[in-house]
Structure formats: C-alpha cells, structure tokens
Amino acid sequence: MKKEKEKATNSKLKIIPLGGLEQIGMNITAFEYEDSIIVVDCGLSFPEDDMYGIDLVIPDVTYLKENIDKVKGFFITHGHEDHIGAIPYVLREINVPIYATKLTMGIIDHKLEEHKMLSKVKRKVVKYGQHINLGCFRVEFIKTNHSIQDAAALAIYSPAGIVVHTGDFKVDYTPVFGDAIDLQRFGEIGKKGVLALMCDSTNAERPGFTMSEKTVGKAFDTIFSDHKNTRIIIATFASNVDRVQQIINTAYRYGRKVVIEGRSMVNIINTASELGYLTIPDNTLIDIEQLKNYPDEQTVLITTGSQGESMAALSRMASGMHKKITIKPNDTIVFSSNPIPGNEKAVSRVINELSMKGAEVIFQDVHVSGHACQEDIKLIYSLVHPKYAIPVHGEYKHLKAQAGIAQELGIPKENIFLLSSGDVLELDENSAAVTGHVTVGDVMVDGLGVGDVGNIVLRDRQRLAEEGIIIVVLTLESGSGRVIAGPDIVSRGFVYVRGAESLMDEAKAVLEDTVEYCMEKNITDWSKIKTEIKDSLGDFVWKETKRRPMIMPIIMEV
C-alpha cells in the first residue's frame, strides 16, 4: 500500500497543447496523468491565403489516437469555432464523451447533427460548480464572461495539483444576459493552492480593463437615433448572441423589424432562442422575403460577414451578388466587430465596395472585445496565485506580453512557460520542464476530404496558381516505340497562346529534338522519356520567360 502511494506522488502531470499556441484558432490541449488523458477544447482554424481551395484546418490528433485507451473525455470551454469546430472530424476517430455547458452543447449538437453523428457521440450538459470525475482527474466548470454566453473556465484537479484553465474570458460586471464572472470561486480555488494557471492572452498587450458588452448597446442607441430615415445593416459575429440581443432590443425600441441573414447566424440564433438565451419580442423578426413590405427606415438587417469573408452575406451584398438584398445609397452599414489579425485587407475591401455604392459605413466604437485586457488578467492572477504560468490562446507576441504581466506580479521567470504546440510540459509541486515533443500539425479539410490534401498537393496548387501548367502529349506505337503523333503542347495559366505562337513553335522544336534524341539512344522507359521532356522543356521555358510552370508529359500507346 505504501509503495502504491509513493508511486502516485512520483508521477507528474503532463500538459500537451496539440494546437492553438502561436496562432489564433485550433485550440486543443491534452492533460495526462498516468493512465488518464482528458482534452480541453477541439477547435479549427481557417486557411491561410496560400492554402488554395482548403475550407478549414483541423489539428493532427495522432497523439490521442496512439493513446486512445487513456482518453476519457473532451471538456469544452465555449461555443466558438476555434474551440469546437473540429469536434465532428476528431470524434470520428476518438469517440469519447463531451462535457459542456448548455448553450455550448446546443451549438455542438447542431454540428454533430449536420455530420449525422448525433446518436454516435455521448454528450453531457454540465452546470457551473459541477464536478466531473474521469480517471485520475476531476474537472469543475466555473462561470466566466465572453463574447458568447455560457463560457466556462475549468479547474482541473489532478494528483499533482490543480490547474486553472480560463478558456477565453473577460471580466464583465454588467453582462447583457446572466451573471458576472464568478471571481469568488477563482479566489477560493486560489486559496487551496494552484499548481498552474493557463490564461487567455489575446488582449495581453492592451492596457486597462475590457469594457462591458452593455456599452455597445449605448452605441447602437446613438446610431439608431442619428439614422432614423435609413435602412440599417449590422454585421457582427454570428456567435455573439448578446450583441444580437442588444440590436434586437434597440430595433424594437425604435419600431423597426429585424431580418437575420447568413446561415451561421440563423443557426446560432435558433439554438439560442430555443434554449432561452435570447428573447425576441413578438412580431419583431421578419423573413427576408417580407422586407419589400416595409419602408427602409423601419428595417434592420443583422448579417454575417464582419470579417470580409468572401462567401458571407455582407460580402455578397457589397459585390452585388446577393440574390435578395441590394445596397442602396441611403443605407447605413455598421461593422460591429474588429478585424481578426490577417483579415484587415478583406474587411477594408468590403468597406470600400459598400462606400462606392453610396452607403454610409460605420466601423468605429461599435465593438468591445470578448477577451481580458491587462488589468483583468492581473485580477485573475492575483486571485489564483499560481506557482507556474502557462499563457495560452494567442500569437507568440500575445503569450510574451502575458509572460511579462506574470513576471510583474512576482512569478519567477523560470516558472513561466511559453509553450509551442506539441511540447510536453511535465510538472508537479517541485519542478516543471518541457521533456519532449509529440506529433502536431495541420490537417486540411477540402470538401468531403479530410487530410487527403497534404503539403505536396498544396505545393502543386501553389505552383499551378503562380506559374501555370504545360501538358505535353506524345503517342508511341506499341512494340516498336516509334513516335506516331506529337509531341503536342497544351498550356493553361502560362502564357496566352495566341500572343506567343513563336514561343510555342520554338518549344515544340525543342521537344521534337528531345524525343528524337530518346529514339536514337533507344530510351524506351517511359519515366526516363518523361524526365528528359521535363528537363529540356523546363530549361528552355526558364531561359525564355524566367518562369517555371508545371510540366506534365502524357505518353499514350497505340
């Protein structure tokens, strides 16, 4: 018995981020103690500009697959895509129960239903203050505020100590719906002694406190009273139910009808109102088809596309491609969001397009962040008093900014860990160190294919996009290997053929010489012939144009 107890105290807790560090998105972290693994969040990220044709990016969960017997469950902090978006893909392979609060689970259910997985995955709705026991772990959900309701922090109790994971959070003393963050509980857990704090870093560079969501309501009031004679179109994040609630409240006060436009917006608002997180006064919501029955000054459109996404409703309106809404010179368009890093160009393109159509575009002071600024972060550190600080959720510069705050508050530099995705941090009361690295990476989703587009395919797509393609067609006689037809050249995205006949004639001459050379040397191996064609044509094209298109020889036999 004594020996067993010794073993328990010798083991260390492993914290393994499988995604989400040094980037915004794809949050997923494994916590491992002996034979138990629990996972916090399971998010996706959106493709970079150079990921041609990719729809979304999900984390590589090879480590979880290799240790499937240890994995006990997923705990989800809130219902944003960068925390839940990969669930339908990951749970096909790692089918364990999911634990989340009511609204978060409502949104997850909708996702699983779309993927026809609802009956296959065990789900448990958790209330704040509830504790879930799984393997060596006990997990408690703590109430926080964020730009979506029902966000939770997690206190993870392990034999090595308590880890507090804030999830994405802000401190809002006057939330639009529900209660303020449970600071008292953070303080109580802090008194027990906390081994490590994993705290949201998104706004760690910003001084001061994050403003309350209620302040946006006042901004809307001003906009509505200043624009009584125009139609108002407001773009915001689909998941910000409180923001939508405030727009609906203001519209109702000013006697306007509301249209919800954009698939993700409609889905989340249906889920939120079914579960009682959104109150819509009677006869306020109308269908988009009914818009024509009301004068412009009596309508408000709430739409997706605040990030300039090309297929979202607002972008389609801006480019004149929306089937039902045409932007008019008298419209007032409000961007109730800030561009996520990397989206600035797309957002300003949409703002320019809308302005050219004569609409007034408002994008200042109509948004507050859902993430804690420096003073809120300090408050959590002061309540929790962790031994180790592990900044999470953010690019490297954000993590670094939070490390600075932790140091300011007296946490020694050697107790602050700026991890990369894949690092294995082993820790207990006496020590903490990165002891290894596991497989992590991006798995790309393109249409129905998950992971079938890898770096090689992407590299091909990049090359096709940048340099174009030349196809060389050659027909050989079976048996003798003599050339019967060709070589013919077809090109796409390389040069405009009609303007470059002489270049194409010269290229053909080069090919004929190459094929003749192969025949003289009795080269009959197709792969060798193809290599000769690629090399000679590639050299010629580079010399003439300084471009390297993809060259694809096709040999047929008759």
Buried (B, 14 or more C-beta within 10 A) or exposed (E): EEEEEEEEEEBBBBBBBBBBBBBBBBBBBBBBBBEBBBBBBBBBBBBEEEBBEBBBBBBBBBBBEEBEEBBBBBBBBBBBBBBBBBBBBBBEEBBBBBBBBBBBBBBBBBBBEEBEBBEEBEBEBBEBEEEBEBBBBBBBBBBBBBBBBBBBBBBBBBBBBBBBBBBBBBBBEEBBBBEBBBBEBBEEBBEEEBBBBBBBBBBBBBEEBBBBBBEBBEBBBEBBEEBEEBBBBBBBBBBBBBBBBBBBBBBBEBEBBBBBBBEBBEBBBBBBBEBEBBEBEEEBBBEBEEBEEBEBBEBBBBBBBBBBBEEBBBBBBBBEEBEEBEBEEBBBBBBBBBBBEEBEEBBEBBBEBBBEBEBBBBBEEBBBBBBBBBBBBBBBBEBBBBBBBBBBBBBBEBBBBBBBBBBEBEBEEEBBBBBEBBBBBBBBEEEBEBEEEBEBBBBBBBEEEBEEBEEEBBEBBBBBEBBBBBBBBBBBEEEEBEBEEBBEBEBEBBBEEEEBEEBBEBBBEBBEEBBEEBBEEEBEEBEEBBEBBBEBBBEBBEEBBEEEBBBBBBBEEE
